[in-house]
Amino acid sequence: MNVREAIRFLESFVDMERDPGASKSPPMNLASMRSLLKRLGDPQRGRGTVHVTGTNGKGSVSAMVEGILRAGGERTALFTSPHLHSYGERI
């Protein structure tokens, strides 16, 4: 599979953000997320984590927060999904 084929494959999936009728699953809420985390053994405990959510601007905000923390001497890692700079990040 080359890059062009990979991009075509990725774009074949339903864009859940743009198709409001795409998902028939029940809506996510805080209680269901807490229940899932508990079943997974609460992996979030004991980790300093910044989780950025929302409709727009997540990548920019995440990059800024990561830069500020790193400049302040913190050890950081940044994970963005599906991509921040290019389609190649999805692959």
N, C-alpha and C positions, 0 to 999 in steps of 0.2 A: 504494500500500500504506500503510495507516495503522498506528499503533503496535500495536493489538490484533492485526491480521493478521500483523505482523512477529513478535510474540511467539509466536503460534500456529505460524508457520513454523519459528522457531528451536526450539521445543519438539517439533517433529515428528522431529527427528534423534535417533538412538540416543545415550543417555547412556553413553559408554564407561567412566565411572567406576563406574556402578551396574550395568552389565550385563556380567558377567565373560566371557560367551560372545560378546560383540558383535564382537570383533576376531579375525580368523583370521590376521593378519599375525604374523611372528616377533617375539618379545619384543625390546625395545630394551635395549642394554647399552652400556657405555662404549666398547668397541671399535667397535661400529657407529656410534656418535655421532662418534667421532674420525675414522672413515673418511669419513662424510658431510661433516664440517667441512673435511677435507682436500680433498675433491672440489670444495667451494665456495670454495676459496682461503683457508681459515682466517680467516674474517672476524672472529673473536673476538679475534685477536691485536692488541695495541696498544690495547685498550679496557679501562678499569676497569669491570668488570661484577659485579653481585651477581645470581646466578640462584637463586631460591628454589623448591624443589620439595618434594613430599610430598603427603600425602593431605588434611590439614586445616590451616588456619591460614596458608596462603600469603599471602593478601591482607593479613591483619593484620600479619604479620611484614614483608612488603614495605613496607607503609605506615610501620611503625616505623623500619625501616632507612633508608628514604628521608628521613624526618624527621630522624633523627640525623645523617646525612651532610650534609643541607642546613643544619642548625643549626651544623654544624662548618665551614661555609663552602664545602662542595663543590658543584659544579654537578651537578644530578641530573635524571633523567627516570625516571618510573615507568610501566611498561606492565603492565597486568593483563588476564588473559583467562580466561574469557569476560566476566565482569563483577565489579565490586567493590561498587558501591552500588545499581545498578538495572539492569533489563533493557535500558534505553535505551543502556547502554554497549556492548551486543552489536551494535547496529545500526550 
